[in-house]
Amino acid sequence: MRLGSFFVFVALCSLTAYYIYEPIPEKIEERWKLMLTNSFFRSLSHLADFSELLGLKDYMGVMYLITLLERVVPVSDERVKVTEETLDGVEVVLYQPRQQSDGAALRMAVIYLHGGGWCLGSSRMSPYDLLAREMVNELDAVVLSVEYRLAPAHHFPVAFEDVYRVVKHFLQRGVLAQYSVDPERVAVSGDSAGGNLAAAVSQQLQKEPKQQVHLKAQGLLYPVLQAVDLNTPSYQQNQDMPILPRTLMVRFWSEYFTTDKALFRAMMANSHNRHESSGLLKFVNWSAFLPEIHHGKYNYSPPAVMEGVGGDAAGVDRSSASFTDPRASPLLVPDSALHSLPKAYVMTCEYDVLRDDGIMYVTRLRAAGVEVTHVHYDTGFHGALMFNVWPTDFQIAQRMADNFIKWLKENV
């Protein structure tokens, strides 16, 4: 009996190890810890697929469990005053230093936009709460974390419009004075989909002729920046990487725009571009904007341009104006729209489908004369910055936060 129990135990351990193990690159830091962490994400994704197949709950509705599990009630502590407010109709979490600023000195402010593929995530998740407190304590800064509305309940451009309203409202001199913020020291930042929104807001503000207060900097942390070519080298190289495989990123994109599954199928095949958007493909030509080292074994071929002919194509046609909108794809703007943008901090990770989005933007911003600090993590993976809470606390997360905060201290 004891021998039988031993064999059952060995079999269970073997099955568990088989399920947890993934052939991910040796260079990735703490790779076994990442495999274990990702086994939860994969299990939840399988459950979400099954639930949607049975018509019980849609995919993103199940995946939202990730947000709920890490949700906290942000509370004040001995160093940070936390309040939940509404700015121009949008919920925000405001973090302020408890200690009074020296004399009449004004503080910097960071407007932070959480990630989650526009479908998941919350400013009230413990990793974002911890990051906000670090910025307050290290920078003596005011941090405004925005709780924008999510897809699929609210499709593009709702998330962008929520964020833009908050930024516009906050950048009023009277509002800044209320929080003792220096109008010359305001940055906007975000990770992943939040990086997308930060880049889009930075661009849109330049079009406001009456805007008196301008952003000093933009922090784009492994940002997603374009929806027209989903077969860049990084999308191909990292299509099965943990946390954000290509299938999930494509699903995020399609859910951001529509509940019509036709767009998801077309995006998966990279055949979602239409004739009217063909002129924009030059802005994401990775053979021109990626350094040779990131080309890898891949050869450039432009995405197919399809004509609408009914069926699935009709569903894609209805969404094409959205995924080529610069508010959704900030890379799809001419160079003339980049010249006056604020200085940028762009973080990219080698093992991330979004790596090339960030690097192409770095290339184009620099060519337009924008001051850019590009920090690339050769051992990094998508979402690493947010793995800062036990038991999924990774060493790379703290390095990422420290490096970004150091840059903010020196540049804002």
N, C-alpha and C positions, 0 to 999 in steps of 0.2 A: 504493500500500500504506500509505504514511504517512497519507494522507488518510482511508483506510478505518479505520485504527487510531484516528485522531482522532475519527471519528464514533462508533465503538464506545465510546471513552472518554466522550464526551459523553452517549451513550445510557445508559451505566452510571451516570454521575453523576446524570443526570436521574431514573432509576429509584430510585436511592438516596435522592435528595432527596425524591422523591414518597413513598417509604415512611416516611422519617423525619418529614416535615412533618405536623403536626397543627394544626387550627384552634383553638389554645388562646388564652385571653385575653391581650391585650397587656400587662396589668398584672402578670402573673406574672413574677417575677424570673428572669433568665437563661433565658428561655423556649426558646431554641434548644438550650441545654445540656440542658434538661429533655426536649425532644423526642428528642434523641439518646439520653439515658439511658433514656427510656421505650420507645424502639424495641427495646431489649434485652428489657425486661419483656414487651412485646407479642409479640415473637418466641417467647419462652419459653412464654407463655400459649397461643399457637397450637400449639406443639409439644406442650404438655400436653393440650390438647383432642384433638389427633390421636392421641396415645398412648393416651388413655383410650378413644377411639372404637374403636381397633384391639384394645383389651383388653391392651395391653402393660404399662402402668403407669398407676395412677390419677393424676388431675390434680394433686393436692397432692404426690404423690411426685415428679413432674417439677419442680414449682415449688420444691421443697425445695432444688434446685440453688442457688438464690439464697443460702440459708443456708450451704451448703457452700463456695461461692466466697468468702464473707467470713469464714469461720471462722478463728480464730487460737487459738494456745495461750497463754492469759494467763500472762505471766511477770513476775516482780518486776523493778524497775529501781532506780535510785539513790534514788528518792523514795518509791516505793510498794511495799509488800510484798503479794504476791498468793498466795493459797492456794486450792486447790479442796477443799471440804469437803462433808460430808453432815450436814444438820440435820433431825432427825426423819424420816430416810429420803429426803430430797429433796436433790438436788445443788445446791450454790451455789458461786459464785465470790466470795471475800472479798477486798476491797481495804482495806489499812490504811496509814496514814502510817508511814514508817520512823522519822521523828524522834519521839522521846519527847515526850509532852505535857508542858507546863510544870507542874512540881510534881505536885500531886494533881488537876490540872484534867482533867475528863472531856470527851469529844468528842461531837459530834452523830453520828447515823447515818442513812443513807438506804438503805432497802430498795427496790431497783429491779427492776421487772418489765418484761421486754422485750415488744415488739409482734410482729406477724406473723399476726394473725387467728386466734390460738390453734392455728394449723396450721403456721406457719413461724417462723423466728427462733430466736435462741439468745443467752444471756448471753455466749457465747464468740465472738460476731461482732465484727469490728474496730470498727464504729461504737459499740457498747455498751462495749467495752473502753476506747476512747478517752474516752467520756463519763464513765465511772466514774473514770478517772485524773484527769480535770479536776476532778471533785467532790472527790476526795481532796486534791488539791493546793491548790485554791482555798478549800476549807472546813475543811481539817484534819479531815476526816470519815472515818468508817468506812462503806464502801459494800458492801452485801450484794446481789449480783445472783443472781436465782433462776432455776434451770434446770428449770422446771415441764414436765410431760409434755404432749405435743401431740396434737391430733386430726389425722387421723381415727382413729389407733390408739387414742386415749384420749378419749372423748367427755365433754362436760359431765356432772358437775361436777368431773372429775379435776383439770383445771388449777387451778380455784379451790381445791380441797381441798389440793393441793400447796402453793400459795402460803400458804394460811391456816395450815397446819401450821408452815411456816417462820416466819411472822410471830409466831404464838403462842409458838413455842419461843424465838425471839430476844428477845421481850419479857419473858422471865423475868429477874428482877433478878440472879441468879447468872450467867446467860449474858452479860448486858450488862456486868457487872463484869469478866468474863473478857476482854472487848475494850475496856475502859476507855470505855464509852459511858454518857453521862448519860441516865438513864431519862426525864428531862423533855424530851429533845431527839432524838426519833426520828420520822422521816417515812417515809411510803411513797409511791412514785411509779412511774409507768409511762407508756408511750406507746401509743396506739391500743388494741389488745387488752390491753396491760399497764395502760393507764389504766382500762380496764373492771375489771380484777382489783383494782387499787388502790382504786377506789371501792367495789367490793363488799366487800373486806376491811375497809375503814374502817367500813362500815355494820354488818357482822357482828360486829365487835369490841364495838360498843355494846350488843349483846345478851348479852354475857358478864358475868353478875353478879359473878363472882369475878376478873375481870380487874383486876389491880393497876396495871400500867403501861399507859398509854394513848398513842396516837399524838399527836404535837404538830401534825402537818400532813399533808396529802395533796396530791401534785402530779399533776394529771391532764392529760396532754399529748395533744392532739387525741383524746380518749377516745371509744370506742364504748360507748353507754350504754343502748340499747334496741333490741329486735328486733320490736316490734309494728307500727311505722309506718315502712316503708321507702320512703315517698314524701313525706318532708318537703321543703320548698323546696330544701335543700342536696342532697338525694338527686337531685332533678330537675335542678337547675341544673348539677350537677357529675357527671352520670351517665357522661359520657365523658372525664372528666379523667384525666390521666396518673397512674400509680402505683396509684391505688385507684379504678377505675371502679365504678359501681354493681353490675355483674354480679359482679365479684370480691368485693365486700363481702358481697353476698347469699350467694355461694358459701361464704365464710368462716363466716357465720352458720350456714348449713345443715349444713356439715361439722362444726361444733362440736357439733351435737346428734345427727346421725344420718348414716348412709351412704345412707339412703333418699332417692332423687332426687325423690320426691314433695314433700318439704318445700322443696327448691330451687325447683321449678316454682311452688309456691304463693307462696313469698316473692317471687319475681320479679314475680308478678302482684299482690302485696300483698293476697293473699286467704287468708292463713294463719291469721288469728285465728278463734277459736272462741267460742261463746256464753259459756262460762264465764270467758273473759278480757275480755269486752266492758266490764266495769266498770273495767278498768285503763286504758282508752284515754284517760281524762280526764287522766292523769298525763303524757301525751305530746301533748296538744293544742297544737300549735305556734302556733295562732292566738292562744292565751292567753299562752304563755310565750316567744314570740319577739318582740323589738322589731320595730316596723313596718318598719324599714329592711331587715330580712332576709326579709320576706314576698315581696318581689319581685313578679312578675307572677302569683303562684300564689294560688289560693283554697283554703281548707281544706275538706276533706271527710274525714270519719272513715274509717279502713280498713274494708273490708267484713268483716262477721262471718258466717262460714259455719257451717252445720250439717254434722256428719260423716255421710256417706251411703255409706261404702264406697269402694273404689278408692283413688285418691290421697288422698282425705279421711281414710281410715283411717291412712295413714302420717303425715299431718300431726297427727291427733289424738294419736298416740303421743308426739309431740314438743312439743305445746302446753304441757304443764306445765313443760317445760324453758325455753322462750323467754320465759315470763312469770314465771319464778323471779327474784327480785331479785338473786340471786347471779350471774345472767346479764345481767339488765336492771336495773341499779341505779336507773334513773329510775322504776321501777314500785313505788315505796314511798309511803305517805302522808306528809304533812308532819311528822307526829309522829315519824317515824323519822329525820328530818333534823336536828332541833334540836340534838342533842348531838354532832354530827360535828365533827372537827377543822377548823381553818382550811384553806382550799383555794386552790391555784393552778390555774387552768384555762386552758389554751392552746387556741385555735381558729384555723383557717385558712379564709380566704374560699373558696378553691377546693378544697374537701374535702367529700365526701358526709357526713362526720360532724360538720360545723360545727354544725348545729342541735342535735345531741345535747348537745354541750358547752354551748351557749348556753342551752338550756332548763334544764340542770342548774344553771348559774349563777343563773338567775332564781329557781329553786325554793329553792336553798340560801340565797340572800340573803333571800328572803321568810321563811325559817325562822329567820333570825337568825344564820346562819353567816357568818363573815368570809371573803370571797372576793376574790381578785385575779384579774381576767379580762384576759388579754392576747390580743388578736386581731390576726392578721397579715393585712392587706388584700391583700398580694401573695403570701401563703403557699399551699402545697399540702400534701396529706397526705404524711407521712413525711419532710418536709423536714429535721427535726432529725437524722435518721440519715444524711443525705448530707454527711458531714463528712470523708470519706477520699478522697484522689485516686484516680482521675480524676473521681469524682462528688462533688467537694467544692463545695458551694454557699455563697455568702456568708450567706444567711439562716440556715443551720444554725448557724453560729457565734454569730450574734445571738441565736437562740433559746436556745442553751446558756448564753450569758453572762447573759441576762435571768433565766433560771430559777435559775441558780446564785446570782445576786445576791439573788433573792428568798429562797432558802434561807438565805443568810448573814444576812439581816435578820429572818427569821421563825421559824427553828428553833433 
